[in-house]
Amino acid sequence: MRYLVLAGVLAHVVPGQLFSQTNVQAGSYVGSQACATCHAATFARWQKTRMANVVLDPKVHPDAIIPDLSKPNPLVTFKKEDIAFTYGSKWKQRYFTKRGDDYYVFPAQWDVLNKVWRAYSPKAGTDWWIANYPADQMQRPTGPLCDGCHSVNYNVTTRQVTEWNVGCEKCHGPGGTHVKSPSRDNIVNPARLDFVRANDVCIQCHSQGRPKTNPINGRYYDWAVGYEPGKRLADVWTLEEHKLGETTFTHYAEDTAHKNRMQGNDFVTSRMHERGVFCFSCHDVHGTQNNADVIKPGSLMCLECHGPLSPNGPRGKVEEHTHHKASSAGSECIACHMPKIQATIADINVRSHTFRFITPAQSEMYKIPNACVMCHKDKSNAWAGQQLQGWSNFSSWRMAQ
């Protein structure tokens, strides 16, 4: 018998119910509003999430633009009426303008947390697609570079979408037949997929890679063209390659992701993924009250599976494992196992998803930050390494590596 943690509930799943759903006859895309009639409560929660509000039309949402555009700034060469969409609201906000049947990103972005304007124009030697597009932002269309993950059913031929933002069908597949005749057999439910295909639903956008077929219709795409939930993502998408020992735009030398939107790259290398854990074991993308839509806040989420009585550990009391006071930041699971080391804008970083503890020795060898000196900013890796050697309940050999 298998169990899944889904939306905060330990769900009983019969082995025969875990299947690929690749034969689902789902029909056409119909948009998220069609789901609201039967799934009103879930739809209402989802509407408030960032998933449902990635890109917004300021004509429909006047409050979508965060900075005050009336204040002059040399980076800002556009006006409010030039903005077709805003993109983002948590760490950064970018601005799309429409030209013909494509959208383009203006070369200025708002740093939300630092409240300053910053230039935006990906440079050579960063994203792989740079070599295939001119340096001018107004010649880099968002259709092939962004829109596949910020919409449902982007059509590479017509350049039209069923709806903008991460709607229901982005994760459940086309729902036309299901709306006409609701049945579990004609809609994809990631909770009933095997763990690889279930996690593929999230990894399709939360990863850095490239399509196996490129260019498509003469344009190079930076998202998983042709993928639908229930199918194998690996059939159409290749994760960014990395050679151990090399620090690149995408990876630290020891293989942890170096930048944002690489949660999937990290996760597939983790012990969690190896053991069949799902993204939705921790996150409920329909919306929660917690940051990143985790089901429970902070360590409470981790301790669901890693409690003191669990064979997964940690053994004994939390402070015996962390060597910090139980109520301190140093005893938060994510402080050491998910440090903020992946760049999203300027000095703002997001958390890694390998769940590996990075030792000070690894920092010295691979130039990857570790949680110890990120918190103890006045200390060195050598100091941190000496402290860890005194933790008798951990392998001194492991801590020295």
C-alpha positions as CSV (number, residue, x, y, z in Angstrom):
1,M,0.0,0.0,0.0
2,R,1.3,3.5,-0.8
3,Y,0.5,6.9,0.8
4,L,0.7,10.4,-0.6
5,V,0.7,13.7,1.2
6,L,-1.6,15.8,-0.9
7,A,-3.0,19.2,0.1
8,G,-2.2,18.5,3.8
9,V,-4.0,15.1,3.9
10,L,-2.4,11.7,4.0
11,A,-4.1,10.1,1.1
12,H,-4.6,6.4,0.8
13,V,-3.7,5.3,-2.7
14,V,-4.2,1.7,-4.0
15,P,-1.2,0.7,-6.2
16,G,-3.5,0.0,-9.2
17,Q,-4.6,3.6,-9.1
18,L,-1.1,4.9,-9.9
19,F,-1.0,4.9,-13.7
20,S,0.4,7.0,-16.5
21,Q,-2.8,8.5,-17.9
22,T,-1.2,8.8,-21.3
23,N,-4.4,7.4,-22.8
24,V,-6.7,10.1,-21.4
25,Q,-9.1,11.4,-24.0
26,A,-9.4,14.9,-22.8
27,G,-10.6,16.8,-25.9
28,S,-9.9,20.5,-26.3
29,Y,-8.7,23.2,-23.9
30,V,-11.5,25.2,-22.3
31,G,-9.8,27.5,-19.8
32,S,-9.9,27.6,-16.0
33,Q,-13.2,29.3,-15.7
34,A,-14.9,26.1,-16.9
35,C,-13.5,24.3,-13.8
36,A,-15.1,26.8,-11.3
37,T,-18.6,25.3,-11.4
38,C,-17.6,21.9,-9.9
39,H,-14.4,23.0,-8.1
40,A,-15.5,26.3,-6.7
41,A,-13.5,26.2,-3.5
42,T,-10.3,25.1,-5.1
43,F,-10.8,27.6,-7.9
44,A,-11.2,30.4,-5.4
45,R,-8.0,29.5,-3.6
46,W,-6.1,29.2,-6.9
47,Q,-7.2,32.7,-8.1
48,K,-5.3,34.3,-5.3
49,T,-2.0,32.5,-6.0
50,R,1.0,33.8,-7.9
51,M,0.5,31.0,-10.4
52,A,-2.8,32.6,-11.4
53,N,-1.3,36.1,-11.5
54,V,2.1,35.7,-13.2
55,V,1.3,38.1,-16.0
56,L,-1.4,40.8,-15.7
57,D,-2.9,43.3,-18.0
58,P,-2.6,46.7,-16.3
59,K,-5.7,47.9,-18.2
60,V,-7.7,45.2,-16.4
61,H,-5.6,45.3,-13.2
62,P,-4.6,48.9,-12.6
63,D,-2.7,48.1,-9.4
64,A,-0.5,45.5,-11.2
65,I,2.4,48.0,-11.9
66,I,4.4,48.1,-8.6
67,P,6.8,51.1,-9.2
68,D,5.7,54.7,-9.7
69,L,6.2,55.3,-13.4
70,S,5.7,59.1,-12.9
71,K,9.2,59.3,-11.3
72,P,11.8,59.7,-14.1
73,N,14.6,57.1,-14.4
74,P,17.1,56.8,-17.2
75,L,16.5,53.1,-17.5
76,V,12.7,53.5,-18.0
77,T,12.1,54.5,-21.7
78,F,8.4,53.4,-21.7
79,K,5.1,54.7,-20.4
80,K,2.2,53.0,-18.6
81,E,0.2,52.9,-21.8
82,D,3.0,51.0,-23.6
83,I,2.7,48.0,-21.1
84,A,0.6,45.1,-22.4
85,F,1.5,42.8,-19.4
86,T,3.4,43.0,-16.2
87,Y,5.4,39.9,-15.3
88,G,6.1,39.0,-11.7
89,S,5.5,40.6,-8.3
90,K,7.5,38.7,-5.6
91,W,11.2,39.4,-6.4
92,K,11.1,41.3,-9.7
93,Q,8.7,42.8,-12.2
94,R,9.2,43.0,-15.9
95,Y,7.1,44.7,-18.5
96,F,5.9,43.3,-21.8
97,T,4.8,45.3,-24.9
98,K,3.0,44.0,-27.9
99,R,4.3,44.3,-31.4
100,G,2.4,42.5,-34.1
101,D,1.4,39.0,-32.8
102,D,4.3,38.8,-30.3
103,Y,5.3,40.4,-27.0
104,Y,8.7,41.8,-26.0
105,V,10.3,42.7,-22.7
106,F,11.4,46.2,-22.1
107,P,15.1,46.5,-21.0
108,A,14.3,47.7,-17.5
109,Q,13.0,45.7,-14.5
110,W,11.8,46.6,-11.0
111,D,13.7,45.0,-8.1
112,V,10.7,44.5,-5.8
113,L,12.6,43.9,-2.5
114,N,15.3,46.6,-3.0
115,K,12.8,49.0,-4.6
116,V,15.1,50.1,-7.4
117,W,15.2,49.9,-11.2
118,R,17.7,47.6,-12.8
119,A,18.7,47.0,-16.4
120,Y,17.3,43.9,-18.1
121,S,19.0,42.4,-21.1
122,P,20.4,38.9,-20.9
123,K,24.1,38.9,-22.0
124,A,26.2,36.6,-24.0
125,G,27.5,33.7,-22.0
126,T,24.4,33.4,-19.9
127,D,21.2,31.7,-21.3
128,W,21.9,29.2,-24.1
129,W,19.4,30.9,-26.5
130,I,21.3,34.2,-26.5
131,A,23.4,33.1,-29.5
132,N,20.2,32.6,-31.6
133,Y,18.7,36.1,-31.0
134,P,19.9,39.7,-31.5
135,A,21.0,41.7,-28.5
136,D,18.1,44.1,-28.9
137,Q,15.3,43.3,-26.5
138,M,12.8,44.3,-29.1
139,Q,14.0,41.4,-31.3
140,R,13.7,38.8,-28.6
141,P,10.0,37.7,-28.6
142,T,8.5,36.2,-25.4
143,G,6.5,33.6,-27.4
144,P,9.5,31.3,-27.8
145,L,11.4,32.4,-24.8
146,C,8.8,32.8,-22.0
147,D,5.1,32.4,-22.9
148,G,4.9,28.6,-22.9
149,C,5.3,28.7,-19.1
150,H,3.2,31.7,-18.4
151,S,0.1,30.5,-20.3
152,V,-2.0,27.5,-21.1
153,N,-1.8,25.9,-24.6
154,Y,0.5,28.3,-26.4
155,N,0.2,27.5,-30.1
156,V,3.6,27.8,-31.8
157,T,1.9,28.3,-35.2
158,T,-0.9,30.9,-34.4
159,R,1.0,32.4,-31.3
160,Q,-2.3,32.3,-29.4
161,V,-3.1,30.9,-26.0
162,T,-6.2,29.5,-24.3
163,E,-5.5,31.7,-21.3
164,W,-2.6,33.5,-19.7
165,N,-1.1,32.4,-16.4
166,V,-0.7,28.9,-15.0
167,G,-4.3,27.8,-15.3
168,C,-5.9,24.4,-14.3
169,E,-5.1,22.8,-17.7
170,K,-1.4,23.6,-17.4
171,C,-1.2,20.8,-14.7
172,H,-4.3,18.7,-15.5
173,G,-4.2,18.7,-19.3
174,P,-7.0,19.7,-21.8
175,G,-10.3,19.5,-20.0
176,G,-12.9,19.7,-22.8
177,T,-14.2,16.2,-22.5
178,H,-14.1,16.3,-18.7
179,V,-16.2,19.4,-18.6
180,K,-18.8,17.7,-20.9
181,S,-18.8,14.4,-19.0
182,P,-16.9,14.6,-15.7
183,S,-15.0,11.4,-14.9
184,R,-11.7,10.6,-13.3
185,D,-10.9,8.7,-16.5
186,N,-10.9,11.8,-18.8
187,I,-8.7,14.2,-16.9
188,V,-5.1,14.1,-15.7
189,N,-4.7,14.1,-11.9
190,P,-1.0,14.3,-11.1
191,A,-1.8,12.6,-7.7
192,R,-2.6,9.4,-9.7
193,L,0.5,9.5,-11.9
194,D,3.7,7.7,-11.1
195,F,6.2,9.9,-9.3
196,V,8.2,10.7,-12.5
197,R,5.3,11.9,-14.6
198,A,3.7,13.6,-11.6
199,N,6.9,15.7,-11.0
200,D,7.3,16.3,-14.7
201,V,4.1,18.5,-14.4
202,C,6.1,20.9,-12.3
203,I,9.5,20.4,-13.8
204,Q,8.2,21.4,-17.3
205,C,8.5,25.0,-16.2
206,H,10.6,24.9,-13.0
207,S,13.8,23.8,-14.8
208,Q,16.5,25.1,-17.1
209,G,16.9,23.1,-20.3
210,R,15.9,23.1,-24.0
211,P,13.5,21.3,-26.3
212,K,14.9,18.2,-28.1
213,T,13.6,19.7,-31.3
214,N,15.0,23.2,-32.1
215,P,14.4,25.5,-34.0
216,I,10.6,25.1,-34.4
217,N,9.0,27.0,-37.2
218,G,12.3,29.0,-37.5
219,R,12.4,30.1,-33.9
220,Y,14.4,28.7,-30.9
221,Y,12.2,27.8,-27.9
222,D,13.2,27.9,-24.3
223,W,10.3,25.8,-22.9
224,A,9.0,22.3,-23.3
225,V,7.1,22.6,-26.6
226,G,4.8,19.6,-27.1
227,Y,4.6,18.5,-23.5
228,E,1.2,17.8,-21.9
229,P,0.6,16.5,-18.3
230,G,0.6,12.7,-18.2
231,K,3.2,12.4,-20.9
232,R,7.0,11.9,-20.4
233,L,8.7,15.3,-20.2
234,A,12.0,13.6,-21.2
235,D,10.5,12.8,-24.6
236,V,10.5,16.5,-25.5
237,W,12.8,18.3,-23.0
238,T,16.5,18.0,-22.0
239,L,17.7,19.4,-18.7
240,E,20.7,21.7,-18.9
241,E,23.9,19.7,-19.0
242,H,26.6,20.3,-16.5
243,K,30.2,19.0,-16.1
244,L,31.2,18.4,-12.5
245,G,34.0,20.7,-11.4
246,E,32.9,23.6,-13.6
247,T,31.1,26.7,-12.4
248,T,28.7,28.0,-15.0
249,F,25.8,30.3,-15.5
250,T,23.5,27.5,-14.5
251,H,25.4,25.4,-12.0
252,Y,27.9,25.5,-9.1
253,A,30.9,23.2,-9.6
254,E,29.5,20.5,-7.4
255,D,26.2,20.4,-9.5
256,T,23.7,22.4,-7.4
257,A,21.8,25.0,-9.5
258,H,23.3,28.5,-9.6
259,K,20.1,30.4,-10.6
260,N,16.4,30.6,-10.2
261,R,13.9,28.5,-12.1
262,M,16.0,25.4,-11.6
263,Q,14.1,23.7,-8.8
264,G,13.5,20.8,-11.1
265,N,17.2,20.5,-12.0
266,D,18.0,20.3,-8.3
267,F,15.2,18.0,-7.3
268,V,15.9,15.2,-9.8
269,T,19.4,14.9,-8.2
270,S,18.0,14.7,-4.7
271,R,17.5,11.7,-2.4
272,M,13.8,12.9,-2.2
273,H,13.3,12.3,-5.9
274,E,15.2,9.0,-5.8
275,R,12.8,7.8,-3.1
276,G,9.7,8.8,-5.0
277,V,8.7,12.0,-3.2
278,F,6.3,14.4,-5.1
279,C,6.6,18.1,-5.5
280,F,3.0,18.3,-4.1
281,S,4.1,16.3,-1.0
282,C,5.3,19.8,0.2
283,H,3.5,22.3,-2.1
284,D,-0.2,22.8,-2.9
285,V,-0.3,25.0,-6.0
286,H,-4.0,25.6,-5.5
287,G,-2.9,28.0,-2.7
288,T,-2.1,28.0,1.0
289,Q,-1.4,30.7,3.5
290,N,2.3,29.9,3.5
291,N,5.2,31.2,1.5
292,A,5.7,29.2,-1.7
293,D,2.4,27.5,-1.2
294,V,3.9,24.9,1.1
295,I,1.3,22.9,3.0
296,K,2.7,23.6,6.4
297,P,5.1,26.5,7.4
298,G,8.8,26.0,8.0
299,S,10.1,22.9,9.7
300,L,6.6,21.6,10.4
301,M,6.5,20.6,6.7
302,C,9.8,18.7,7.0
303,L,9.0,17.1,10.3
304,E,5.9,15.4,8.7
305,C,8.3,12.8,7.3
306,H,11.5,13.5,9.2
307,G,10.3,13.5,12.8
308,P,12.5,12.1,15.7
309,L,10.6,8.8,15.7
310,S,10.9,8.4,11.9
311,P,13.4,6.0,10.3
312,N,14.3,9.0,8.1
313,G,15.6,10.9,11.1
314,P,16.8,13.1,12.5
315,R,17.4,11.1,15.7
316,G,16.5,12.6,19.1
317,K,15.5,16.2,19.7
318,V,15.8,18.8,17.0
319,E,18.5,20.7,18.8
320,E,20.6,17.5,19.1
321,H,20.6,17.4,15.3
322,T,21.1,21.1,14.6
323,H,23.3,22.0,17.6
324,H,21.3,25.3,17.8
325,K,18.5,26.3,20.1
326,A,15.2,24.7,19.1
327,S,13.5,28.0,18.6
328,S,16.4,29.7,16.6
329,A,16.8,30.2,12.9
330,G,19.6,27.7,13.0
331,S,17.2,24.9,13.9
332,E,15.0,25.6,10.8
333,C,15.4,22.6,8.5
334,I,15.4,24.8,5.4
335,A,18.2,27.0,6.8
336,C,20.8,24.2,6.3
337,H,19.1,21.9,3.8
338,M,17.6,24.6,1.4
339,P,19.9,27.6,1.7
340,K,19.2,30.7,-0.4
341,I,22.1,30.4,-2.9
342,Q,20.4,30.7,-6.3
343,A,20.3,34.1,-7.9
344,T,17.1,35.7,-9.1
345,I,17.9,39.4,-9.3
346,A,20.9,41.4,-7.9
347,D,21.5,40.2,-4.3
348,I,18.2,38.4,-4.0
349,N,18.5,34.6,-3.9
350,V,16.1,31.7,-3.7
351,R,16.4,28.3,-2.0
352,S,18.0,25.3,-3.4
353,H,16.1,22.0,-3.8
354,T,18.8,19.3,-3.6
355,F,18.2,19.2,0.2
356,R,21.9,18.4,0.6
357,F,23.9,19.9,3.4
358,I,26.8,21.8,1.9
359,T,29.9,21.5,4.1
360,P,32.4,24.3,4.6
361,A,35.0,22.0,2.9
362,Q,32.8,21.8,-0.2
363,S,32.6,25.6,-0.2
364,E,36.4,25.8,-0.2
365,M,36.7,23.3,-3.0
366,Y,33.7,24.2,-5.2
367,K,33.1,27.9,-4.3
368,I,29.5,27.2,-3.4
369,P,28.1,29.0,-0.4
370,N,27.2,27.1,2.8
371,A,24.6,27.8,5.4
372,C,27.1,28.2,8.3
373,V,28.9,31.3,7.1
374,M,25.9,32.7,5.4
375,C,24.4,33.1,8.8
376,H,27.6,33.6,10.8
377,K,28.8,36.3,8.4
378,D,31.8,37.3,10.5
379,K,33.2,33.7,10.4
380,S,35.3,31.7,7.9
381,N,34.9,28.3,6.3
382,A,37.8,27.1,8.4
383,W,36.0,28.2,11.6
384,A,32.8,26.5,10.5
385,G,34.6,23.3,9.7
386,Q,36.2,23.2,13.1
387,Q,32.8,23.6,14.7
388,L,31.4,20.8,12.8
389,Q,34.2,18.5,13.8
390,G,33.0,18.9,17.3
391,W,29.6,17.5,16.5
392,S,30.1,14.0,17.8
393,N,26.8,12.7,16.3
394,F,27.9,13.4,12.8
395,S,30.7,11.7,10.8
396,S,33.8,13.7,11.0
397,W,34.8,12.2,7.6
398,R,31.7,13.5,5.9
399,M,32.0,16.9,7.5
400,A,35.6,17.2,6.2
401,Q,34.6,16.5,2.6
